[in-house]
Amino acid sequence: MKRVFLLMPMMLPKLSDRAAAELLEILEQLLASVRHHYEPQVHRWQRRQRQAELRMHTPATPLFGDEPF
């Protein structure tokens, strides 16, 4: 599945260099925590998606070895 990214303009406040660095650190820690918590679920979903794609592309009957009539 292709990811679609949409950039939306946001009005963010101006921060000092230190505040900007601290904000990024907090966001990185939050993202790491969320990834750790939901990682097993994400892997299950990704595995099911791969299996579904394989089923869609796998023929239901063999192409060779069948009698034509």
Predicted model as a PDB file, atoms N, CA, C, CB and O in Angstrom, pLDDT in the B-factor column:
MODEL        1                                                                  
ATOM      1  N   MET A   1       0.844  -1.163   0.000  1.00 65.00           N  
ATOM      2  CA  MET A   1       0.000   0.000   0.000  1.00 65.00           C  
ATOM      3  C   MET A   1       0.895   1.233   0.000  1.00 65.00           C  
ATOM      4  CB  MET A   1      -0.963  -0.006   1.212  1.00 65.00           C  
ATOM      5  O   MET A   1       1.821   1.347   0.803  1.00 65.00           O  
ATOM      6  N   LYS A   2       0.608   2.132  -0.893  1.00 72.00           N  
ATOM      7  CA  LYS A   2       1.395   3.353  -0.995  1.00 72.00           C  
ATOM      8  C   LYS A   2       0.932   4.360   0.049  1.00 72.00           C  
ATOM      9  CB  LYS A   2       1.291   3.953  -2.409  1.00 72.00           C  
ATOM     10  O   LYS A   2      -0.264   4.609   0.202  1.00 72.00           O  
ATOM     11  N   ARG A   3       1.869   4.917   0.744  1.00 76.00           N  
ATOM     12  CA  ARG A   3       1.539   5.928   1.737  1.00 76.00           C  
ATOM     13  C   ARG A   3       1.327   7.260   1.045  1.00 76.00           C  
ATOM     14  CB  ARG A   3       2.645   6.037   2.806  1.00 76.00           C  
ATOM     15  O   ARG A   3       2.034   7.607   0.098  1.00 76.00           O  
ATOM     16  N   VAL A   4       0.356   7.990   1.525  1.00 77.00           N  
ATOM     17  CA  VAL A   4       0.072   9.310   0.990  1.00 77.00           C  
ATOM     18  C   VAL A   4       0.354  10.328   2.085  1.00 77.00           C  
ATOM     19  CB  VAL A   4      -1.403   9.416   0.479  1.00 77.00           C  
ATOM     20  O   VAL A   4      -0.160  10.228   3.199  1.00 77.00           O  
ATOM     21  N   PHE A   5       1.166  11.288   1.751  1.00 72.00           N  
ATOM     22  CA  PHE A   5       1.488  12.340   2.703  1.00 72.00           C  
ATOM     23  C   PHE A   5       0.843  13.639   2.242  1.00 72.00           C  
ATOM     24  CB  PHE A   5       3.024  12.505   2.855  1.00 72.00           C  
ATOM     25  O   PHE A   5       0.888  13.988   1.062  1.00 72.00           O  
ATOM     26  N   LEU A   6       0.264  14.324   3.158  1.00 73.00           N  
ATOM     27  CA  LEU A   6      -0.369  15.600   2.863  1.00 73.00           C  
ATOM     28  C   LEU A   6       0.264  16.644   3.762  1.00 73.00           C  
ATOM     29  CB  LEU A   6      -1.920  15.537   3.066  1.00 73.00           C  
ATOM     30  O   LEU A   6       0.222  16.541   4.988  1.00 73.00           O  
ATOM     31  N   LEU A   7       0.840  17.632   3.146  1.00 74.00           N  
ATOM     32  CA  LEU A   7       1.432  18.716   3.923  1.00 74.00           C  
ATOM     33  C   LEU A   7       0.382  19.794   4.144  1.00 74.00           C  
ATOM     34  CB  LEU A   7       2.684  19.301   3.211  1.00 74.00           C  
ATOM     35  O   LEU A   7      -0.208  20.318   3.199  1.00 74.00           O  
ATOM     36  N   MET A   8       0.170  20.104   5.391  1.00 72.00           N  
ATOM     37  CA  MET A   8      -0.802  21.142   5.724  1.00 72.00           C  
ATOM     38  C   MET A   8      -0.060  22.274   6.418  1.00 72.00           C  
ATOM     39  CB  MET A   8      -1.954  20.584   6.628  1.00 72.00           C  
ATOM     40  O   MET A   8       0.703  22.045   7.356  1.00 72.00           O  
ATOM     41  N   PRO A   9      -0.284  23.462   5.962  1.00 78.00           N  
ATOM     42  CA  PRO A   9       0.379  24.585   6.633  1.00 78.00           C  
ATOM     43  C   PRO A   9      -0.129  24.713   8.070  1.00 78.00           C  
ATOM     44  CB  PRO A   9       0.138  25.908   5.856  1.00 78.00           C  
ATOM     45  O   PRO A   9      -1.322  24.595   8.349  1.00 78.00           O  
ATOM     46  N   MET A  10       0.807  24.954   8.948  1.00 81.00           N  
ATOM     47  CA  MET A  10       0.446  25.100  10.357  1.00 81.00           C  
ATOM     48  C   MET A  10       1.078  26.382  10.873  1.00 81.00           C  
ATOM     49  CB  MET A  10       0.906  23.862  11.201  1.00 81.00           C  
ATOM     50  O   MET A  10       2.173  26.768  10.465  1.00 81.00           O  
ATOM     51  N   MET A  11       0.383  27.009  11.752  1.00 85.00           N  
ATOM     52  CA  MET A  11       0.905  28.219  12.369  1.00 85.00           C  
ATOM     53  C   MET A  11       1.514  27.822  13.716  1.00 85.00           C  
ATOM     54  CB  MET A  11      -0.220  29.311  12.542  1.00 85.00           C  
ATOM     55  O   MET A  11       0.834  27.795  14.742  1.00 85.00           O  
ATOM     56  N   LEU A  12       2.794  27.519  13.682  1.00 87.00           N  
ATOM     57  CA  LEU A  12       3.488  27.151  14.908  1.00 87.00           C  
ATOM     58  C   LEU A  12       4.116  28.391  15.525  1.00 87.00           C  
ATOM     59  CB  LEU A  12       4.561  26.073  14.636  1.00 87.00           C  
ATOM     60  O   LEU A  12       4.553  29.295  14.813  1.00 87.00           O  
ATOM     61  N   PRO A  13       4.158  28.428  16.832  1.00 91.00           N  
ATOM     62  CA  PRO A  13       4.760  29.598  17.480  1.00 91.00           C  
ATOM     63  C   PRO A  13       6.272  29.595  17.292  1.00 91.00           C  
ATOM     64  CB  PRO A  13       4.411  29.629  18.981  1.00 91.00           C  
ATOM     65  O   PRO A  13       6.885  28.543  17.114  1.00 91.00           O  
ATOM     66  N   LYS A  14       6.854  30.765  17.335  1.00 94.00           N  
ATOM     67  CA  LYS A  14       8.315  30.868  17.299  1.00 94.00           C  
ATOM     68  C   LYS A  14       8.837  30.439  18.662  1.00 94.00           C  
ATOM     69  CB  LYS A  14       8.790  32.330  16.938  1.00 94.00           C  
ATOM     70  O   LYS A  14       8.312  30.835  19.702  1.00 94.00           O  
ATOM     71  N   LEU A  15       9.888  29.616  18.633  1.00 96.00           N  
ATOM     72  CA  LEU A  15      10.494  29.121  19.866  1.00 96.00           C  
ATOM     73  C   LEU A  15      11.964  29.483  19.885  1.00 96.00           C  
ATOM     74  CB  LEU A  15      10.308  27.595  20.004  1.00 96.00           C  
ATOM     75  O   LEU A  15      12.580  29.734  18.849  1.00 96.00           O  
ATOM     76  N   SER A  16      12.505  29.502  21.082  1.00 98.00           N  
ATOM     77  CA  SER A  16      13.957  29.665  21.191  1.00 98.00           C  
ATOM     78  C   SER A  16      14.614  28.382  20.679  1.00 98.00           C  
ATOM     79  CB  SER A  16      14.394  29.977  22.677  1.00 98.00           C  
ATOM     80  O   SER A  16      13.958  27.347  20.555  1.00 98.00           O  
ATOM     81  N   ASP A  17      15.885  28.458  20.389  1.00 98.00           N  
ATOM     82  CA  ASP A  17      16.603  27.272  19.920  1.00 98.00           C  
ATOM     83  C   ASP A  17      16.509  26.139  20.940  1.00 98.00           C  
ATOM     84  CB  ASP A  17      18.077  27.613  19.641  1.00 98.00           C  
ATOM     85  O   ASP A  17      16.298  24.982  20.577  1.00 98.00           O  
ATOM     86  N   ARG A  18      16.667  26.481  22.213  1.00 98.00           N  
ATOM     87  CA  ARG A  18      16.617  25.468  23.264  1.00 98.00           C  
ATOM     88  C   ARG A  18      15.224  24.846  23.346  1.00 98.00           C  
ATOM     89  CB  ARG A  18      17.009  26.080  24.621  1.00 98.00           C  
ATOM     90  O   ARG A  18      15.095  23.626  23.450  1.00 98.00           O  
ATOM     91  N   ALA A  19      14.189  25.671  23.300  1.00 98.00           N  
ATOM     92  CA  ALA A  19      12.821  25.154  23.375  1.00 98.00           C  
ATOM     93  C   ALA A  19      12.512  24.264  22.170  1.00 98.00           C  
ATOM     94  CB  ALA A  19      11.808  26.315  23.453  1.00 98.00           C  
ATOM     95  O   ALA A  19      11.854  23.235  22.320  1.00 98.00           O  
ATOM     96  N   ALA A  20      12.972  24.640  20.993  1.00 96.00           N  
ATOM     97  CA  ALA A  20      12.754  23.830  19.788  1.00 96.00           C  
ATOM     98  C   ALA A  20      13.438  22.471  19.948  1.00 96.00           C  
ATOM     99  CB  ALA A  20      13.291  24.565  18.523  1.00 96.00           C  
ATOM    100  O   ALA A  20      12.855  21.440  19.612  1.00 96.00           O  
ATOM    101  N   ALA A  21      14.666  22.466  20.456  1.00 98.00           N  
ATOM    102  CA  ALA A  21      15.398  21.215  20.654  1.00 98.00           C  
ATOM    103  C   ALA A  21      14.694  20.334  21.683  1.00 98.00           C  
ATOM    104  CB  ALA A  21      16.844  21.500  21.100  1.00 98.00           C  
ATOM    105  O   ALA A  21      14.596  19.122  21.493  1.00 98.00           O  
ATOM    106  N   GLU A  22      14.205  20.927  22.766  1.00 98.00           N  
ATOM    107  CA  GLU A  22      13.506  20.162  23.801  1.00 98.00           C  
ATOM    108  C   GLU A  22      12.182  19.615  23.278  1.00 98.00           C  
ATOM    109  CB  GLU A  22      13.261  21.036  25.039  1.00 98.00           C  
ATOM    110  O   GLU A  22      11.807  18.487  23.598  1.00 98.00           O  
ATOM    111  N   LEU A  23      11.478  20.400  22.483  1.00 97.00           N  
ATOM    112  CA  LEU A  23      10.221  19.936  21.903  1.00 97.00           C  
ATOM    113  C   LEU A  23      10.460  18.723  21.014  1.00 97.00           C  
ATOM    114  CB  LEU A  23       9.547  21.060  21.100  1.00 97.00           C  
ATOM    115  O   LEU A  23       9.725  17.738  21.096  1.00 97.00           O  
ATOM    116  N   LEU A  24      11.476  18.787  20.170  1.00 97.00           N  
ATOM    117  CA  LEU A  24      11.789  17.644  19.309  1.00 97.00           C  
ATOM    118  C   LEU A  24      12.151  16.415  20.126  1.00 97.00           C  
ATOM    119  CB  LEU A  24      12.932  17.990  18.359  1.00 97.00           C  
ATOM    120  O   LEU A  24      11.758  15.304  19.773  1.00 97.00           O  
ATOM    121  N   GLU A  25      12.889  16.593  21.205  1.00 98.00           N  
ATOM    122  CA  GLU A  25      13.261  15.468  22.067  1.00 98.00           C  
ATOM    123  C   GLU A  25      12.015  14.834  22.691  1.00 98.00           C  
ATOM    124  CB  GLU A  25      14.238  15.933  23.174  1.00 98.00           C  
ATOM    125  O   GLU A  25      11.894  13.610  22.738  1.00 98.00           O  
ATOM    126  N   ILE A  26      11.101  15.660  23.162  1.00 98.00           N  
ATOM    127  CA  ILE A  26       9.858  15.140  23.750  1.00 98.00           C  
ATOM    128  C   ILE A  26       9.064  14.365  22.706  1.00 98.00           C  
ATOM    129  CB  ILE A  26       8.999  16.292  24.328  1.00 98.00           C  
ATOM    130  O   ILE A  26       8.561  13.278  22.988  1.00 98.00           O  
ATOM    131  N   LEU A  27       8.950  14.917  21.508  1.00 96.00           N  
ATOM    132  CA  LEU A  27       8.198  14.234  20.445  1.00 96.00           C  
ATOM    133  C   LEU A  27       8.844  12.912  20.046  1.00 96.00           C  
ATOM    134  CB  LEU A  27       8.082  15.137  19.220  1.00 96.00           C  
ATOM    135  O   LEU A  27       8.143  11.933  19.787  1.00 96.00           O  
ATOM    136  N   GLU A  28      10.172  12.875  19.995  1.00 98.00           N  
ATOM    137  CA  GLU A  28      10.875  11.637  19.676  1.00 98.00           C  
ATOM    138  C   GLU A  28      10.648  10.587  20.753  1.00 98.00           C  
ATOM    139  CB  GLU A  28      12.368  11.900  19.505  1.00 98.00           C  
ATOM    140  O   GLU A  28      10.458   9.413  20.437  1.00 98.00           O  
ATOM    141  N   GLN A  29      10.664  10.989  22.016  1.00 98.00           N  
ATOM    142  CA  GLN A  29      10.408  10.056  23.110  1.00 98.00           C  
ATOM    143  C   GLN A  29       8.976   9.542  23.066  1.00 98.00           C  
ATOM    144  CB  GLN A  29      10.685  10.724  24.457  1.00 98.00           C  
ATOM    145  O   GLN A  29       8.729   8.360  23.305  1.00 98.00           O  
ATOM    146  N   LEU A  30       8.036  10.424  22.762  1.00 98.00           N  
ATOM    147  CA  LEU A  30       6.642  10.020  22.647  1.00 98.00           C  
ATOM    148  C   LEU A  30       6.466   9.017  21.505  1.00 98.00           C  
ATOM    149  CB  LEU A  30       5.743  11.249  22.425  1.00 98.00           C  
ATOM    150  O   LEU A  30       5.788   8.002  21.667  1.00 98.00           O  
ATOM    151  N   LEU A  31       7.073   9.298  20.357  1.00 97.00           N  
ATOM    152  CA  LEU A  31       6.982   8.390  19.222  1.00 97.00           C  
ATOM    153  C   LEU A  31       7.594   7.032  19.559  1.00 97.00           C  
ATOM    154  CB  LEU A  31       7.674   8.996  18.000  1.00 97.00           C  
ATOM    155  O   LEU A  31       7.020   6.000  19.211  1.00 97.00           O  
ATOM    156  N   ALA A  32       8.733   7.013  20.220  1.00 97.00           N  
ATOM    157  CA  ALA A  32       9.368   5.753  20.606  1.00 97.00           C  
ATOM    158  C   ALA A  32       8.472   4.957  21.546  1.00 97.00           C  
ATOM    159  CB  ALA A  32      10.725   6.018  21.270  1.00 97.00           C  
ATOM    160  O   ALA A  32       8.378   3.735  21.427  1.00 97.00           O  
ATOM    161  N   SER A  33       7.820   5.633  22.469  1.00 98.00           N  
ATOM    162  CA  SER A  33       6.918   4.966  23.405  1.00 98.00           C  
ATOM    163  C   SER A  33       5.712   4.367  22.681  1.00 98.00           C  
ATOM    164  CB  SER A  33       6.451   5.949  24.482  1.00 98.00           C  
ATOM    165  O   SER A  33       5.325   3.230  22.950  1.00 98.00           O  
ATOM    166  N   VAL A  34       5.126   5.128  21.772  1.00 97.00           N  
ATOM    167  CA  VAL A  34       3.962   4.649  21.014  1.00 97.00           C  
ATOM    168  C   VAL A  34       4.360   3.464  20.140  1.00 97.00           C  
ATOM    169  CB  VAL A  34       3.364   5.785  20.140  1.00 97.00           C  
ATOM    170  O   VAL A  34       3.636   2.471  20.065  1.00 97.00           O  
ATOM    171  N   ARG A  35       5.513   3.571  19.481  1.00 96.00           N  
ATOM    172  CA  ARG A  35       5.978   2.454  18.636  1.00 96.00           C  
ATOM    173  C   ARG A  35       6.176   1.202  19.466  1.00 96.00           C  
ATOM    174  CB  ARG A  35       7.291   2.820  17.917  1.00 96.00           C  
ATOM    175  O   ARG A  35       5.758   0.119  19.056  1.00 96.00           O  
ATOM    176  N   HIS A  36       6.801   1.325  20.618  1.00 97.00           N  
ATOM    177  CA  HIS A  36       7.041   0.169  21.478  1.00 97.00           C  
ATOM    178  C   HIS A  36       5.719  -0.467  21.926  1.00 97.00           C  
ATOM    179  CB  HIS A  36       7.875   0.582  22.705  1.00 97.00           C  
ATOM    180  O   HIS A  36       5.588  -1.690  21.943  1.00 97.00           O  
ATOM    181  N   HIS A  37       4.762   0.353  22.279  1.00 97.00           N  
ATOM    182  CA  HIS A  37       3.483  -0.137  22.782  1.00 97.00           C  
ATOM    183  C   HIS A  37       2.676  -0.855  21.694  1.00 97.00           C  
ATOM    184  CB  HIS A  37       2.671   1.020  23.351  1.00 97.00           C  
ATOM    185  O   HIS A  37       2.088  -1.906  21.949  1.00 97.00           O  
ATOM    186  N   TYR A  38       2.649  -0.293  20.489  1.00 97.00           N  
ATOM    187  CA  TYR A  38       1.799  -0.827  19.428  1.00 97.00           C  
ATOM    188  C   TYR A  38       2.526  -1.726  18.430  1.00 97.00           C  
ATOM    189  CB  TYR A  38       1.168   0.301  18.692  1.00 97.00           C  
ATOM    190  O   TYR A  38       1.905  -2.217  17.487  1.00 97.00           O  
ATOM    191  N   GLU A  39       3.826  -1.953  18.615  1.00 97.00           N  
ATOM    192  CA  GLU A  39       4.604  -2.725  17.655  1.00 97.00           C  
ATOM    193  C   GLU A  39       4.022  -4.114  17.354  1.00 97.00           C  
ATOM    194  CB  GLU A  39       6.001  -2.874  18.164  1.00 97.00           C  
ATOM    195  O   GLU A  39       3.933  -4.475  16.181  1.00 97.00           O  
ATOM    196  N   PRO A  40       3.624  -4.909  18.358  1.00 96.00           N  
ATOM    197  CA  PRO A  40       3.057  -6.230  18.025  1.00 96.00           C  
ATOM    198  C   PRO A  40       1.795  -6.126  17.151  1.00 96.00           C  
ATOM    199  CB  PRO A  40       2.724  -6.995  19.315  1.00 96.00           C  
ATOM    200  O   PRO A  40       1.605  -6.924  16.233  1.00 96.00           O  
ATOM    201  N   GLN A  41       0.952  -5.157  17.437  1.00 97.00           N  
ATOM    202  CA  GLN A  41      -0.263  -4.987  16.630  1.00 97.00           C  
ATOM    203  C   GLN A  41       0.077  -4.581  15.203  1.00 97.00           C  
ATOM    204  CB  GLN A  41      -1.188  -3.940  17.264  1.00 97.00           C  
ATOM    205  O   GLN A  41      -0.531  -5.072  14.252  1.00 97.00           O  
ATOM    206  N   VAL A  42       1.033  -3.697  15.055  1.00 95.00           N  
ATOM    207  CA  VAL A  42       1.433  -3.245  13.722  1.00 95.00           C  
ATOM    208  C   VAL A  42       1.988  -4.414  12.926  1.00 95.00           C  
ATOM    209  CB  VAL A  42       2.478  -2.110  13.814  1.00 95.00           C  
ATOM    210  O   VAL A  42       1.673  -4.560  11.745  1.00 95.00           O  
ATOM    211  N   HIS A  43       2.810  -5.248  13.553  1.00 96.00           N  
ATOM    212  CA  HIS A  43       3.366  -6.404  12.849  1.00 96.00           C  
ATOM    213  C   HIS A  43       2.268  -7.392  12.433  1.00 96.00           C  
ATOM    214  CB  HIS A  43       4.401  -7.112  13.733  1.00 96.00           C  
ATOM    215  O   HIS A  43       2.313  -7.945  11.334  1.00 96.00           O  
ATOM    216  N   ARG A  44       1.287  -7.610  13.310  1.00 96.00           N  
ATOM    217  CA  ARG A  44       0.171  -8.498  12.939  1.00 96.00           C  
ATOM    218  C   ARG A  44      -0.583  -7.941  11.740  1.00 96.00           C  
ATOM    219  CB  ARG A  44      -0.797  -8.686  14.130  1.00 96.00           C  
ATOM    220  O   ARG A  44      -0.901  -8.678  10.807  1.00 96.00           O  
ATOM    221  N   TRP A  45      -0.867  -6.653  11.760  1.00 95.00           N  
ATOM    222  CA  TRP A  45      -1.612  -6.038  10.666  1.00 95.00           C  
ATOM    223  C   TRP A  45      -0.816  -6.121   9.364  1.00 95.00           C  
ATOM    224  CB  TRP A  45      -1.947  -4.571  10.998  1.00 95.00           C  
ATOM    225  O   TRP A  45      -1.370  -6.454   8.317  1.00 95.00           O  
ATOM    226  N   GLN A  46       0.479  -5.819   9.429  1.00 95.00           N  
ATOM    227  CA  GLN A  46       1.311  -5.870   8.226  1.00 95.00           C  
ATOM    228  C   GLN A  46       1.375  -7.296   7.676  1.00 95.00           C  
ATOM    229  CB  GLN A  46       2.731  -5.350   8.528  1.00 95.00           C  
ATOM    230  O   GLN A  46       1.324  -7.488   6.461  1.00 95.00           O  
ATOM    231  N   ARG A  47       1.487  -8.299   8.554  1.00 95.00           N  
ATOM    232  CA  ARG A  47       1.511  -9.697   8.119  1.00 95.00           C  
ATOM    233  C   ARG A  47       0.200 -10.071   7.426  1.00 95.00           C  
ATOM    234  CB  ARG A  47       1.764 -10.631   9.319  1.00 95.00           C  
ATOM    235  O   ARG A  47       0.211 -10.730   6.387  1.00 95.00           O  
ATOM    236  N   ARG A  48      -0.926  -9.650   8.000  1.00 95.00           N  
ATOM    237  CA  ARG A  48      -2.229  -9.940   7.370  1.00 95.00           C  
ATOM    238  C   ARG A  48      -2.355  -9.249   6.022  1.00 95.00           C  
ATOM    239  CB  ARG A  48      -3.381  -9.500   8.287  1.00 95.00           C  
ATOM    240  O   ARG A  48      -2.931  -9.807   5.087  1.00 95.00           O  
ATOM    241  N   GLN A  49      -1.820  -8.038   5.918  1.00 94.00           N  
ATOM    242  CA  GLN A  49      -1.881  -7.337   4.636  1.00 94.00           C  
ATOM    243  C   GLN A  49      -1.062  -8.058   3.575  1.00 94.00           C  
ATOM    244  CB  GLN A  49      -1.388  -5.900   4.790  1.00 94.00           C  
ATOM    245  O   GLN A  49      -1.506  -8.187   2.435  1.00 94.00           O  
ATOM    246  N   ARG A  50       0.131  -8.531   3.935  1.00 93.00           N  
ATOM    247  CA  ARG A  50       0.961  -9.282   2.985  1.00 93.00           C  
ATOM    248  C   ARG A  50       0.272 -10.573   2.568  1.00 93.00           C  
ATOM    249  CB  ARG A  50       2.338  -9.594   3.597  1.00 93.00           C  
ATOM    250  O   ARG A  50       0.288 -10.935   1.392  1.00 93.00           O  
ATOM    251  N   GLN A  51      -0.335 -11.271   3.530  1.00 92.00           N  
ATOM    252  CA  GLN A  51      -1.029 -12.519   3.210  1.00 92.00           C  
ATOM    253  C   GLN A  51      -2.216 -12.256   2.282  1.00 92.00           C  
ATOM    254  CB  GLN A  51      -1.505 -13.215   4.498  1.00 92.00           C  
ATOM    255  O   GLN A  51      -2.461 -13.033   1.358  1.00 92.00           O  
ATOM    256  N   ALA A  52      -2.944 -11.186   2.515  1.00 89.00           N  
ATOM    257  CA  ALA A  52      -4.088 -10.853   1.663  1.00 89.00           C  
ATOM    258  C   ALA A  52      -3.617 -10.524   0.249  1.00 89.00           C  
ATOM    259  CB  ALA A  52      -4.881  -9.666   2.254  1.00 89.00           C  
ATOM    260  O   ALA A  52      -4.261 -10.915  -0.724  1.00 89.00           O  
ATOM    261  N   GLU A  53      -2.505  -9.813   0.130  1.00 88.00           N  
ATOM    262  CA  GLU A  53      -1.973  -9.494  -1.196  1.00 88.00           C  
ATOM    263  C   GLU A  53      -1.531 -10.747  -1.919  1.00 88.00           C  
ATOM    264  CB  GLU A  53      -0.807  -8.519  -1.087  1.00 88.00           C  
ATOM    265  O   GLU A  53      -1.736 -10.866  -3.126  1.00 88.00           O  
ATOM    266  N   LEU A  54      -0.921 -11.696  -1.195  1.00 87.00           N  
ATOM    267  CA  LEU A  54      -0.507 -12.950  -1.819  1.00 87.00           C  
ATOM    268  C   LEU A  54      -1.714 -13.744  -2.310  1.00 87.00           C  
ATOM    269  CB  LEU A  54       0.311 -13.791  -0.835  1.00 87.00           C  
ATOM    270  O   LEU A  54      -1.682 -14.326  -3.395  1.00 87.00           O  
ATOM    271  N   ARG A  55      -2.772 -13.764  -1.511  1.00 84.00           N  
ATOM    272  CA  ARG A  55      -3.985 -14.486  -1.921  1.00 84.00           C  
ATOM    273  C   ARG A  55      -4.599 -13.860  -3.165  1.00 84.00           C  
ATOM    274  CB  ARG A  55      -5.015 -14.504  -0.780  1.00 84.00           C  
ATOM    275  O   ARG A  55      -5.131 -14.572  -4.016  1.00 84.00           O  
ATOM    276  N   MET A  56      -4.534 -12.550  -3.279  1.00 82.00           N  
ATOM    277  CA  MET A  56      -5.102 -11.885  -4.445  1.00 82.00           C  
ATOM    278  C   MET A  56      -4.337 -12.234  -5.712  1.00 82.00           C  
ATOM    279  CB  MET A  56      -5.111 -10.379  -4.241  1.00 82.00           C  
ATOM    280  O   MET A  56      -4.924 -12.287  -6.792  1.00 82.00           O  
ATOM    281  N   HIS A  57      -3.030 -12.475  -5.594  1.00 77.00           N  
ATOM    282  CA  HIS A  57      -2.199 -12.714  -6.761  1.00 77.00           C  
ATOM    283  C   HIS A  57      -1.942 -14.197  -7.015  1.00 77.00           C  
ATOM    284  CB  HIS A  57      -0.894 -11.995  -6.605  1.00 77.00           C  
ATOM    285  O   HIS A  57      -1.273 -14.540  -7.990  1.00 77.00           O  
ATOM    286  N   THR A  58      -2.450 -15.072  -6.173  1.00 72.00           N  
ATOM    287  CA  THR A  58      -2.259 -16.505  -6.347  1.00 72.00           C  
ATOM    288  C   THR A  58      -3.478 -17.082  -7.056  1.00 72.00           C  
ATOM    289  CB  THR A  58      -2.025 -17.209  -4.981  1.00 72.00           C  
ATOM    290  O   THR A  58      -4.603 -16.897  -6.591  1.00 72.00           O  
ATOM    291  N   PRO A  59      -3.270 -17.789  -8.193  1.00 66.00           N  
ATOM    292  CA  PRO A  59      -4.423 -18.376  -8.887  1.00 66.00           C  
ATOM    293  C   PRO A  59      -5.101 -19.448  -8.026  1.00 66.00           C  
ATOM    294  CB  PRO A  59      -3.985 -18.982 -10.235  1.00 66.00           C  
ATOM    295  O   PRO A  59      -4.444 -20.167  -7.274  1.00 66.00           O  
ATOM    296  N   ALA A  60      -6.399 -19.535  -8.150  1.00 63.00           N  
ATOM    297  CA  ALA A  60      -7.173 -20.496  -7.358  1.00 63.00           C  
ATOM    298  C   ALA A  60      -6.939 -21.918  -7.848  1.00 63.00           C  
ATOM    299  CB  ALA A  60      -8.670 -20.160  -7.417  1.00 63.00           C  
ATOM    300  O   ALA A  60      -6.988 -22.853  -7.049  1.00 63.00           O  
ATOM    301  N   THR A  61      -6.685 -22.107  -9.147  1.00 62.00           N  
ATOM    302  CA  THR A  61      -6.443 -23.433  -9.704  1.00 62.00           C  
ATOM    303  C   THR A  61      -5.083 -23.441 -10.381  1.00 62.00           C  
ATOM    304  CB  THR A  61      -7.560 -23.835 -10.704  1.00 62.00           C  
ATOM    305  O   THR A  61      -4.636 -22.411 -10.886  1.00 62.00           O  
ATOM    306  N   PRO A  62      -4.417 -24.595 -10.398  1.00 61.00           N  
ATOM    307  CA  PRO A  62      -3.118 -24.657 -11.067  1.00 61.00           C  
ATOM    308  C   PRO A  62      -3.244 -24.388 -12.555  1.00 61.00           C  
ATOM    309  CB  PRO A  62      -2.470 -26.014 -10.842  1.00 61.00           C  
ATOM    310  O   PRO A  62      -4.232 -24.779 -13.177  1.00 61.00           O  
ATOM    311  N   LEU A  63      -2.256 -23.727 -13.128  1.00 61.00           N  
ATOM    312  CA  LEU A  63      -2.300 -23.401 -14.545  1.00 61.00           C  
ATOM    313  C   LEU A  63      -1.849 -24.567 -15.408  1.00 61.00           C  
ATOM    314  CB  LEU A  63      -1.442 -22.190 -14.828  1.00 61.00           C  
ATOM    315  O   LEU A  63      -2.295 -24.701 -16.547  1.00 61.00           O  
ATOM    316  N   PHE A  64      -0.981 -25.403 -14.886  1.00 65.00           N  
ATOM    317  CA  PHE A  64      -0.437 -26.508 -15.680  1.00 65.00           C  
ATOM    318  C   PHE A  64      -0.767 -27.828 -15.003  1.00 65.00           C  
ATOM    319  CB  PHE A  64       1.096 -26.360 -15.866  1.00 65.00           C  
ATOM    320  O   PHE A  64      -0.925 -27.893 -13.784  1.00 65.00           O  
ATOM    321  N   GLY A  65      -0.868 -28.882 -15.809  1.00 64.00           N  
ATOM    322  CA  GLY A  65      -1.138 -30.210 -15.264  1.00 64.00           C  
ATOM    323  C   GLY A  65      -2.599 -30.572 -15.279  1.00 64.00           C  
ATOM    324  O   GLY A  65      -2.940 -31.718 -14.988  1.00 64.00           O  
ATOM    325  N   ASP A  66      -3.477 -29.649 -15.605  1.00 64.00           N  
ATOM    326  CA  ASP A  66      -4.896 -29.951 -15.683  1.00 64.00           C  
ATOM    327  C   ASP A  66      -5.225 -30.437 -17.094  1.00 64.00           C  
ATOM    328  CB  ASP A  66      -5.751 -28.707 -15.308  1.00 64.00           C  
ATOM    329  O   ASP A  66      -4.644 -29.980 -18.079  1.00 64.00           O  
ATOM    330  N   GLU A  67      -6.149 -31.355 -17.166  1.00 66.00           N  
ATOM    331  CA  GLU A  67      -6.661 -31.775 -18.469  1.00 66.00           C  
ATOM    332  C   GLU A  67      -7.534 -30.669 -19.029  1.00 66.00           C  
ATOM    333  CB  GLU A  67      -7.456 -33.107 -18.363  1.00 66.00           C  
ATOM    334  O   GLU A  67      -8.406 -30.163 -18.322  1.00 66.00           O  
ATOM    335  N   PRO A  68      -7.324 -30.275 -20.297  1.00 63.00           N  
ATOM    336  CA  PRO A  68      -8.109 -29.164 -20.835  1.00 63.00           C  
ATOM    337  C   PRO A  68      -9.563 -29.518 -21.086  1.00 63.00           C  
ATOM    338  CB  PRO A  68      -7.494 -28.682 -22.107  1.00 63.00           C  
ATOM    339  O   PRO A  68     -10.415 -28.630 -21.103  1.00 63.00           O  
ATOM    340  N   PHE A  69      -9.873 -30.811 -21.285  1.00 60.00           N  
ATOM    341  CA  PHE A  69     -11.276 -31.194 -21.573  1.00 60.00           C  
ATOM    342  C   PHE A  69     -11.672 -32.393 -20.765  1.00 60.00           C  
ATOM    343  CB  PHE A  69     -11.478 -31.491 -23.065  1.00 60.00           C  
ATOM    344  O   PHE A  69     -12.806 -32.860 -20.868  1.00 60.00           O  
TER     345      PHE A  69                                                      
ENDMDL                                                                          
END                                                                             
